[in-house]
């Protein structure tokens, strides 16, 4: 694919992400004002950490990119920063509307995430790999996103889906897949490690979101 074609596609995917984020944020925020059943605070917190880690990966990729790649990689930086804002809005709404925001399931989710994060950090220290290494950051991102999304499926089974917008579920898939494609086309000559590992984390993001979506459809 020529560089001009990449720029055209990346521009389209970028604005598509922005529009979807507005729809995603609005639909779920409005739904939480009427009901918070099935909503998980730990999900929003962990999702925020996932976005922050991928923002870090995209910032390094942007800083190390050539001029020909800089515009597309800069779009990735904006996209992850934008999702952080969306998640802050969701978290704030949930905390305001939920009488008992932290549930037993949130504690279990947090413990499972910690059970994955701690060995990852210990492994990096044992192998003398920096915690800022793209593979380590992506591994942490996967734990912070995949575990809460699988846990969200259990939360849906226990408490129902009244507080979760169907638009939110659908747009979640659309935006994840859009980011995967955007990351895929963001390289000019070679696959840099920061973009590569961000791509890997997003693939696992989609797999675990499929589990949450299946629970939303079934229960």
N, C-alpha and C positions, 0 to 999 in steps of 0.2 A: 504494500500500500504506500502510495506517495505521501510525502510530508504534508502536502496541501490537503489530501483526502483525510489524513489523520487529524489535522486541525479542524476541518469541517465536522467530522464525526465527534471529536472531543468537545467542540463548542455546543453541538446539539445535545450530547449526553450531559454536559455541565448544566445547561439551562433546564433540561428535563429533570435533573436531580433537584434543582432549586424549586421548581414547581411542585414536584412530588413531596418535597420536605414541607412545603406550606400546607398541602393537602393532608399529609400524614399528621403533622402537628395539630392542625385545626380539628380534624376528625376525632383524634384520640382525646384532645383536651376538652372538647365539647361533650364527648361521651362521659368523661370522668366527672363533669359537673352534675350529671344526672345519676351516675352509678359508678362505683369503684370495685364491684364484684369481679374477682379474677385478676385484679391489678396487683402487681408485685413491686414493692419499693426497691428491693434488692436487684430486680431486673433493670430498673432505670439507672441505679448507681453503677452496676457492673457494665452496662451498655456505655455509660459515660466514660469509664476507664478504657474500654475497648476503643472508643472514638479518640480518646486522648493518645493512646499508644499508636494508633494508626496516623494520627495527626503528626506525631513525632517522626514516624517513618517517612511520611510524605514531605515533611520539612527538610529532613536530611537529603532525601532524593532530590528535592528542588535545589538545595544549596549546592549539590554536587553535579547538577545536570549541565549540559551544554546549552548554549543559547537556543539551539533548534528545538530542544526538549522543554525549555523552561516554562513556556506558556501552558502546556498541557499539565505539567507537574504542579504548576501553581494553582491550577484548577482543582487538583486533588487536595491541596492544602485548604483551599476555601471550603470544599465540600465537607471535609471532616470537622473543620471549625464550625460550620453551619449546623452539623448534626449535634455537636456539643451544646449549642444554644437550644436546639429543639428538645434535647434531653433535660436540660435545666428547667425548661418550661413544663415538661411532663412531670418531672420530679416535684417541682414546687406545687403544681396543681394537685398531685396525689397526696402530698403531705398536708395540704390545706383541707382537702375533702374527706380524707380517711380518718375515722375516729380512732382506729387501732392500726396505724400504718405498718408496724413491724410485726409480722406473723411468725409462727413457728417454722413455716416453710422458708421464710427469708433467712432464718438462722441456719437451717440445714444447707441451703444454697450457699451461703457465705462460707460455711465450714468445708464444703466440697471444693469450692473455688480455692480456698486457702490450702487444702490438701494437694491441689495441683500446682499452685503458685510456689509454695515453699520448696518442694523437690526441684522445680525448675531453677530457682535461684541457687540452691545448693549445688546442683549439677554445674551451673555456669561458674560457680566459684571453684569447684573441684577441678574443672577442666580449664580454669583460668580464662574463661570467656567473659568479656565485659557484659554487664547488664544492659549496656546500650547497643549491643550487637543486634542487628535486625532479626536474626533467628530467635533470639531470646525474647525480644519485645513482641514478636509475632506469636510465640508460644504462650506468653502471658496473656496476650489479647484473646487468643483462642479460648483459654480457660475462663477469662472474664466474660466472654460472650456466649460460648456454646453451653456451658453449664447452666447459667440462668435461663436460657431459652428452653432447654430440656426441663428444667425445674418449673418454668412457666406452664408447660404442658400438664404437669402434675397439679399445679395451682388451679388450672382451668378445670381439671377433673374434680378437684375438691370443692371449688367455689363457683363454678360456672363461668359463662362468658359475657354476662350482662354489662360489665364495665370495660369490655374490649371491643373496639370498633372493627367491623369487618373490613372497612376501608384501610384501617391501620395495618391489618394482617396482610392484605393484598399489596398495598403500596410498599410494605416492608420487603416483599419478594422483588418487586420491580426495582426498588432503589438498590438493593444488594446486587442484583444481576447487572444493573447499570454501572455500578462502581467496578465490578469485576471486568466488564468490557472496557471501561475507561482506563483501568490500570493496565489491561492487556495491550491497548494500542498506544500507551504513553511512552513506549521506548522507541528510540530511533535506530540504533545500531546494535545494542546489546541490552540484556535484561539486568538492570542494576539490582543489588541485593535488597535494598530497602523496598523497592517497588515489588520485587518478587515475593518477599515475605508478607507484605501487605496483601498481595493477591491471595496467598495461601490462607491467611486469616479470614479473608472475605469468603473464600470457598467453604470453609468450616462454618462460617456465619450462616450461609445459605442452607447447609445441611441441617444444622440445628434449628433453624427457623422453620424448615419443613416439618420437623417433629412438633413444634408448637402449633403450627397451622393445622396439622392432622388432628391434634387434640381439640382445637377450636371448632373444627368441622364435626367431630364425633360427639363432643359433649356440650 
